[in-house]
């Protein structure tokens, strides 16, 4: 059987957003045609940056990236570009092709079915909800049928049926796929190996096999390396003790001490660089602004049914310590409700004057991407305190290098953790969360759920992650799907 050709090859590639802070160091690996690999690594390890290096959006500091001649690439991006918001769905997909195919509408319908979504093709993209736009972004990549398909957390905004549709498509997809995801069941269904990026060393290692098996292999290797180091440390200490004893003796004993010093140096060189597992953020508390009056009053909301808006009456008064869960299918108006409330655009949904509002947007558009993470945190304090800012950043795994990095250059996971660090410093009276689990490492989610559960201010949450929602106390639920039935 003829061996498939290499379609991607990294040759000693180093990359960083500053010369003294490389996130990839002399990465060398290859990916053959028609294989499906997972990119795995800690937040900030460079997974999304690797995608941009492959597409040419970023350039390496050193080394070379080789792509098979003529190979086409498509990336399922996380956020819809502003210039597409005024286009219709049909116009958006037509932009993929140099020459618009005669059967464009059918091709759009087929690819939307893959992501379990349907919508009129003359509907403006900007009228779609955040979750619907995410499905459109994924379908935009899939319709191109590229030689190299890059998927960055593709299951974030998909329900179970949507994930199953995508899973079957990828199993049958006959070309190369690289995917960033933490969904083990999803990855096990179609990936054949792992490219592991280590945030601490900047190295990339390639593993073949089932995703779960590779995760176990990496964990077993860590334990073997730790055991080897423990034995070497014992040997080193023994030799050092003997060196200290023999060095003060004369003649042959002094020569023996010199030989033992050489053995110590050799043993220290043989110490294995043990991969550090993903660190989990420690438990934290979001202080709540004292506020005795009603914080939110909602008397009406807009609900989208069959792509048509309907006004529904409600009677909700939210005070301090009230936790509200907003539910309903994609596109019904959940994100629209949160946005209108936060921005004051709905006269029937208002926040009391003087309330500090912390608003977690799923696309992080509430952050200033041009300022550093440090400045972003400092902006949350009336009187910025360097020690408090750095201590809070460290609590959310944002060290000195990360704090000096422009927000736009942080990984999506780091942007999410930055938002939580901002809330801790802001001490809001109202927290509004629109899909807070997107992009966040699954290890952090139980810690975040505990913080939201214990939050003593007013809390409003939209989330598709059922396991996450179950860990939080909610006093009431606003189900938009039931408002007009």
C-alpha positions in Angstrom: 0.0 0.0 0.0 1.4 3.4 -1.0 2.2 5.6 2.0 0.4 8.9 2.0 2.3 12.1 1.5 3.2 14.6 4.2 0.8 17.6 4.0 2.2 19.7 6.9 5.7 19.8 8.2 7.2 22.0 10.9 11.0 22.3 10.8 12.5 23.6 14.0 9.8 26.2 14.3 10.0 28.8 17.1 7.2 31.3 17.7 6.3 33.9 20.3 4.6 37.3 20.6 7.9 38.6 22.0 11.5 37.4 21.5 12.0 36.6 25.1 8.7 34.7 25.6 8.5 31.9 23.0 5.5 29.6 23.2 6.9 27.2 20.6 10.5 26.2 20.7 12.1 24.4 17.8 8.9 22.4 17.1 9.5 19.7 14.5 6.8 17.2 13.4 4.9 16.2 10.3 1.3 15.3 9.5 0.4 13.1 6.6 -2.6 13.4 4.3 -6.0 12.3 5.3 -5.3 11.8 9.0 -7.2 13.4 11.9 -5.2 14.7 14.9 -6.1 16.5 18.1 -4.0 19.5 19.3 -3.7 19.1 23.1 -2.1 21.4 25.6 -2.6 23.8 28.5 -4.2 27.2 28.2 -1.7 29.5 26.5 0.4 26.6 25.1 -0.1 28.0 21.5 -2.8 25.7 20.0 -4.7 28.5 18.3 -1.3 30.2 17.3 -0.3 26.9 15.6 -3.4 27.1 13.5 -2.5 30.7 12.5 1.0 29.6 11.7 -0.3 26.9 9.4 -2.6 29.3 7.6 0.2 31.9 7.3 -1.7 34.5 9.4 1.4 34.4 11.8 5.0 33.9 10.8 7.6 31.9 12.8 10.5 33.7 14.6 12.8 30.9 13.4 12.4 27.7 11.4 10.2 26.8 8.4 6.7 25.5 7.8 6.2 23.4 4.7 2.7 22.7 3.2 2.0 20.3 0.4 1.9 22.2 -2.9 -1.6 23.3 -3.7 -3.1 22.2 -0.4 -6.2 24.2 0.5 -6.9 25.2 4.1 -10.0 26.3 6.0 -10.4 27.3 9.6 -13.7 27.3 11.6 -13.2 30.6 13.3 -14.6 31.5 16.7 -16.1 34.9 16.0 -18.0 36.3 13.0 -16.1 39.2 11.4 -18.0 42.5 11.4 -18.0 42.8 7.6 -20.2 39.7 7.3 -22.9 40.9 9.7 -24.7 42.9 7.0 -24.6 40.0 4.5 -27.4 37.5 4.0 -26.6 33.9 4.7 -26.5 33.2 1.0 -24.1 36.1 0.3 -21.9 34.9 3.2 -21.4 31.4 1.7 -21.2 32.7 -1.8 -18.0 34.6 -0.7 -16.3 31.2 -0.3 -16.1 30.6 -4.1 -14.3 32.4 -6.9 -17.1 31.3 -9.1 -20.5 30.8 -7.4 -21.7 27.3 -8.1 -25.1 26.8 -9.7 -26.3 24.5 -6.8 -25.1 26.9 -4.1 -28.5 26.8 -2.2 -28.3 23.0 -2.0 -24.7 23.0 -0.9 -25.6 25.5 1.9 -28.5 23.4 3.0 -26.4 20.2 3.0 -23.6 21.8 5.1 -26.1 23.4 7.5 -27.6 20.0 8.1 -24.1 18.8 9.2 -24.2 21.4 12.1 -27.9 20.8 12.8 -29.1 24.2 11.7 -31.6 25.7 9.3 -32.4 29.3 8.4 -33.8 31.3 5.5 -30.9 32.0 3.1 -31.9 35.7 2.7 -31.7 36.3 6.5 -29.0 38.8 7.5 -26.1 37.1 9.4 -26.2 39.9 12.0 -29.8 38.8 13.0 -28.5 35.4 14.1 -27.7 34.6 17.7 -24.2 34.0 18.9 -24.8 30.3 18.9 -26.3 30.3 15.4 -23.3 32.4 14.1 -21.0 29.9 15.6 -22.7 27.1 13.6 -22.5 29.3 10.5 -18.7 29.7 11.0 -18.3 26.0 11.3 -20.4 25.4 8.2 -18.4 28.0 6.3 -15.3 26.0 6.8 -16.9 22.7 6.0 -18.5 23.8 2.7 -15.0 24.6 1.3 -14.1 20.8 1.5 -10.4 21.8 2.2 -7.4 19.5 2.1 -6.6 20.7 5.6 -9.6 21.4 8.0 -8.7 23.3 11.2 -11.4 23.2 13.9 -11.0 25.2 17.1 -13.4 24.0 19.9 -16.1 23.1 17.3 -18.5 21.6 19.8 -18.7 24.7 22.0 -22.0 26.0 20.8 -23.5 22.7 19.5 -26.2 20.7 21.3 -26.0 16.9 21.4 -27.7 16.4 18.0 -25.4 19.0 16.5 -22.3 17.2 17.9 -23.5 13.9 16.6 -24.1 15.3 13.1 -20.6 16.9 13.1 -19.0 13.7 14.4 -20.5 11.6 11.6 -19.3 14.1 9.0 -15.7 14.1 10.3 -15.6 10.3 10.5 -16.5 10.2 6.8 -14.4 13.3 5.8 -11.6 12.0 3.5 -9.0 14.7 4.1 -6.7 16.0 6.9 -8.3 17.4 10.1 -6.7 19.1 13.1 -9.0 19.8 16.0 -8.7 21.7 19.3 -11.2 20.3 21.8 -11.6 19.0 25.3 -14.6 16.8 24.5 -13.1 13.3 24.9 -16.1 11.4 23.5 -16.1 13.6 20.4 -12.4 13.2 19.9 -12.3 9.5 20.4 -14.9 9.0 17.7 -12.6 10.2 14.8 -9.1 11.3 15.8 -6.1 9.1 15.3 -3.4 10.8 17.4 -2.4 13.8 19.4 0.0 16.7 18.9 0.9 17.7 22.5 2.0 21.3 23.1 3.6 22.0 26.5 3.1 25.5 27.8 6.1 25.2 30.2 8.7 23.9 27.7 7.4 25.1 24.4 7.9 21.7 22.9 5.6 19.7 20.6 5.3 15.9 20.9 3.4 13.6 18.5 1.5 10.6 19.7 -0.4 8.0 17.6 -3.6 6.3 18.9 -7.0 6.9 20.4 -7.3 10.2 22.3 -8.1 8.7 25.7 -5.3 6.1 25.3 -2.8 8.9 24.5 -3.9 10.9 27.5 -3.3 7.8 29.7 0.1 7.3 28.0 1.1 10.8 28.8 0.0 10.5 32.4 1.9 7.2 32.7 5.0 8.7 31.2 4.8 11.6 33.7 4.7 9.1 36.6 7.6 7.1 35.2 9.7 10.2 34.8 8.8 11.3 38.4 9.8 7.9 39.7 13.1 8.0 37.8 13.8 11.5 39.1 13.1 10.4 42.7 15.6 7.6 42.4 18.2 9.9 40.9 17.6 12.5 43.6 18.2 9.8 46.2 21.5 8.8 44.4 22.6 12.4 44.1 22.0 13.1 47.8 23.9 9.9 48.8 26.9 10.9 46.6 26.9 14.5 48.0 26.9 13.2 51.5 29.9 11.0 50.7 31.7 13.9 48.9 31.3 16.0 52.0 32.8 13.2 54.1 35.7 12.2 51.8 36.7 15.7 50.7 38.2 16.4 54.1 40.3 13.2 54.0 43.7 12.9 52.3 45.2 10.9 49.5 42.9 8.3 47.8 39.8 9.6 49.7 40.1 13.0 48.1 40.4 11.3 44.6 37.3 9.3 45.5 35.5 12.6 46.4 36.4 14.0 43.0 35.0 10.9 41.2 31.8 11.1 43.2 31.4 14.8 42.2 31.5 13.7 38.6 28.8 11.1 39.3 26.6 13.8 40.9 27.0 16.0 37.8 26.2 13.1 35.5 23.1 12.1 37.6 21.9 15.7 37.6 22.2 15.8 33.8 20.1 12.6 33.6 17.2 14.2 35.5 14.1 14.0 33.3 12.2 17.2 32.5 8.9 16.1 33.9 5.8 17.5 32.2 3.7 19.5 34.6 0.1 18.7 34.3 -2.5 21.4 33.7 -2.8 23.5 36.8 -6.3 24.1 38.1 -7.2 27.5 39.4 -7.7 27.6 43.2 -11.1 28.3 44.8 -11.9 32.0 44.6 -14.7 34.4 45.6 -16.3 37.2 43.6 -17.1 39.9 46.2 -20.6 41.4 45.7 -21.4 45.1 45.7 -23.7 45.9 48.6 -27.1 46.9 47.2 -30.4 46.8 49.1 -32.8 47.9 46.4 -34.1 45.7 43.5 -31.3 45.3 41.0 -33.1 44.1 37.8 -36.7 44.6 36.6 -37.9 42.7 33.6 -41.5 43.1 32.3 -41.1 42.0 28.7 -38.7 40.1 26.4 -38.4 39.5 22.6 -38.6 35.9 21.6 -37.7 34.6 18.2 -40.0 31.8 16.9 -39.5 30.4 13.3 -37.3 33.4 12.6 -40.0 35.9 13.6 -39.9 38.2 16.7 -42.7 38.0 19.3 -43.0 40.2 22.4 -43.7 38.2 25.6 -44.8 39.6 28.9 -43.0 38.6 32.1 -42.9 39.8 35.7 -39.4 39.5 37.2 -37.8 41.4 40.0 -34.3 40.4 40.9 -32.5 41.4 44.1 -29.2 40.7 45.7 -28.5 36.9 46.1 -31.1 36.0 43.3 -29.7 33.6 40.7 -31.6 33.4 37.4 -31.1 30.8 34.7 -32.3 31.8 31.2 -33.0 28.8 28.9 -34.3 28.0 25.4 -33.1 26.6 22.1 -30.4 28.3 19.9 -31.7 31.4 18.2 -34.7 32.1 20.5 -33.2 35.3 21.9 -31.2 34.4 25.1 -28.1 36.4 24.1 -30.2 39.2 22.7 -31.9 39.5 26.1 -28.6 39.7 28.0 -27.1 42.2 25.6 -30.2 44.4 25.6 -30.3 44.3 29.4 -26.6 45.1 29.8 -26.6 47.9 27.2 -29.9 49.4 28.3 -31.6 48.9 24.9 -34.8 47.2 26.2 -37.2 49.6 28.0 -38.9 46.6 29.5 -35.7 45.2 31.0 -33.7 47.6 33.2 -30.9 47.6 35.7 -31.1 50.0 38.7 -28.9 53.1 38.7 -25.6 52.7 40.5 -25.3 48.9 40.1 -21.8 47.7 39.0 -22.4 45.2 36.1 -20.0 42.4 35.2 -20.9 41.1 31.8 -19.2 38.0 30.3 -19.7 38.0 26.6 -19.0 34.7 24.8 -16.9 36.5 22.1 -15.0 38.6 24.7 -16.0 41.8 22.8 -16.2 43.5 26.2 -12.4 43.4 26.5 -10.0 46.0 25.0 -7.8 43.7 22.9 -5.1 46.5 22.5 -4.3 46.9 26.2 -2.2 44.6 28.2 -3.8 42.1 30.6 -2.3 44.0 33.5 -4.0 47.3 32.3 -7.3 45.4 31.8 -7.2 44.3 35.4 -6.1 47.7 36.7 -9.1 49.3 35.0 -11.4 47.4 37.4 -9.9 49.2 40.4 -10.7 52.7 41.6 -7.1 52.9 42.8 -4.9 50.3 41.1 -2.7 48.3 43.5 0.2 46.5 41.8 0.4 43.8 44.5 -3.3 43.0 44.4 -3.4 43.0 40.5 -0.4 40.6 40.3 -1.8 38.4 43.1 -5.2 38.2 41.4 -3.7 37.5 38.0 -1.6 34.7 39.5 -4.8 33.2 41.0 -6.1 32.8 37.4 -2.7 31.5 36.1 -1.9 34.9 34.5 1.8 35.3 35.4 4.1 38.2 34.7 4.5 37.3 31.0 0.8 36.9 30.5 0.0 40.2 32.3 2.5 42.0 30.0 0.8 40.5 26.9 -1.8 42.4 24.9 -5.3 40.9 25.6 -5.8 40.2 21.9 -2.6 37.9 21.9 -3.9 35.8 24.9 -5.4 32.4 24.2 -9.2 32.2 24.3 -8.9 30.3 27.6 -6.7 33.0 29.0 -9.2 35.7 27.9 -11.9 33.8 29.8 -9.8 33.6 33.0 -8.9 37.3 32.6 -12.7 38.0 32.7 -13.1 36.2 36.0 -10.0 38.0 37.5 -11.6 41.3 36.4 -14.8 40.4 38.2 -12.9 39.7 41.4 -11.4 43.2 41.3 -14.6 44.9 40.1 -16.8 43.6 43.0 -20.0 43.8 40.9 -23.6 43.9 42.1 -24.9 42.1 39.0 -23.1 39.3 37.0 -24.4 38.5 33.5 -22.9 35.4 31.9 -23.4 34.4 28.3 -21.9 30.9 27.8 -19.1 31.1 30.4 -17.8 27.6 29.8 -16.7 28.2 26.2 -12.9 28.1 25.8 -12.3 27.4 29.5 -10.3 24.3 30.4 -12.6 21.7 31.8 -10.4 21.4 34.9 -11.4 24.9 35.9 -15.1 24.6 35.5 -16.0 23.0 38.9 -14.0 25.8 40.6 -15.9 28.5 38.6 -19.2 26.8 39.3 -18.5 27.0 43.1 -17.6 30.7 42.8 -20.9 31.5 41.0 -22.9 29.3 43.4 -21.5 31.2 46.3 -21.8 34.7 44.7 -24.0 36.9 46.9 -24.9 39.5 44.3 -27.6 39.1 41.5 -26.6 36.5 38.9 -28.1 35.8 35.4 -26.7 32.9 33.4 -27.1 31.5 29.9 -25.2 28.2 29.4 -25.6 25.1 27.2 -23.4 23.1 29.5 -25.8 21.0 31.6 -23.2 19.6 33.9 -21.9 23.1 34.7 -25.4 24.5 35.4 -26.2 21.6 37.8 -23.5 22.8 40.1 -25.0 26.2 40.6 -27.9 27.2 42.8 -30.6 28.9 40.8 -33.7 30.5 42.4 -35.7 30.8 39.2 -35.6 29.9 35.5 -36.8 32.0 32.6 -37.6 29.5 29.8 -38.1 31.6 26.7 -39.5 28.6 24.8 -42.5 28.5 27.1 -43.3 32.2 27.1 -45.5 32.1 23.9 -46.9 28.6 24.2 
